């Protein structure tokens, strides 16, 4: 598990379940990195025992699965939809 290096002032806890090479995972992490958001990066390729936890929390089997303050927001597409709709910053506590 790693955290983004540059951190904006934020109140939200962000968790990303994904893999290192999944293009959707890379895209989601890229958006969070560009916004300077710290996040828990749970790499299922390195820690496959956590896949069951991800599936239980999200009711989904695909990656990435993203949680903000414990609430499941979905995958990369949903994360980007929130950004385009102008709703992501407030969820992250930076807006």
C-alpha positions in Angstrom: 0.0 0.0 0.0 1.3 3.4 -0.9 0.1 7.0 -0.8 0.3 9.7 -3.4 3.4 11.9 -2.8 1.9 15.4 -3.1 -1.0 15.9 -0.8 -3.7 18.6 -0.9 -5.4 19.6 2.3 -8.2 17.1 2.5 -10.6 15.6 5.0 -11.6 12.5 3.0 -10.1 9.1 3.3 -9.7 7.5 -0.2 -9.1 3.8 -0.8 -8.4 2.4 -4.3 -8.4 -1.3 -4.9 -6.7 -2.1 -8.2 -3.7 -3.6 -9.9 -0.5 -2.1 -11.2 -1.1 -2.5 -14.9 -4.9 -2.2 -15.3 -5.4 0.9 -17.5 -8.5 1.9 -15.6 -6.6 1.7 -12.3 -3.8 3.8 -13.8 -6.3 6.4 -15.0 -8.1 6.6 -11.6 -4.8 6.9 -9.7 -3.6 9.5 -12.2 -6.7 11.7 -11.6 -6.2 11.5 -7.8 -2.4 12.2 -8.2 -3.1 15.3 -10.4 -5.4 16.6 -7.7 -2.8 16.0 -5.0 -5.1 13.5 -3.2 -3.5 11.1 -0.7 -5.0 7.6 -1.0 -4.6 4.1 0.2 -3.5 2.1 -2.9 -4.4 -1.5 -2.4 -2.6 -3.5 -5.1 -4.5 -6.7 -5.6 -1.8 -8.1 -7.8 0.6 -7.8 -4.8 -2.0 -8.7 -2.1 -4.5 -11.1 -3.7 -5.9 -12.0 -0.3 -7.6 -8.6 -0.2 -9.7 -9.3 -3.4 -12.4 -10.9 -1.3 -12.6 -7.9 0.9 -12.9 -5.6 -2.1 -15.7 -7.8 -3.6 -17.5 -7.9 -0.2 -17.3 -4.1 0.2 -18.2 -3.2 -3.4 -20.3 -6.1 -4.6 -18.2 -6.0 -7.7 -15.3 -8.1 -9.1 -13.6 -5.6 -11.5 -10.9 -3.1 -10.7 -10.5 -0.4 -9.7 -13.0 0.0 -6.9 -12.8 3.3 -5.2 -14.1 4.4 -1.8 -14.3 7.9 -0.4 -14.9 8.1 3.4 -16.0 4.5 3.3 -18.7 5.0 0.6 -18.3 3.0 -2.6 -18.3 5.4 -5.5 -17.5 2.8 -8.2 -14.6 2.6 -10.6 -12.6 4.9 -12.8 -15.5 5.9 -15.0 -17.6 6.9 -12.0 -14.6 8.8 -10.5 -14.2 10.8 -13.7 -17.9 11.4 -14.0 -17.9 13.0 -10.5 -14.9 15.1 -11.6 -16.6 16.3 -14.8 -19.8 17.0 -12.9 -17.9 19.2 -10.5 -18.8 17.0 -7.5 -15.5 15.3 -6.8 -13.7 18.1 -4.9 -16.5 18.4 -2.3 -16.5 14.6 -1.7 -12.7 14.8 -1.2 -13.0 17.7 1.2 -11.1 20.1 -1.0 -13.9 22.0 -2.7 
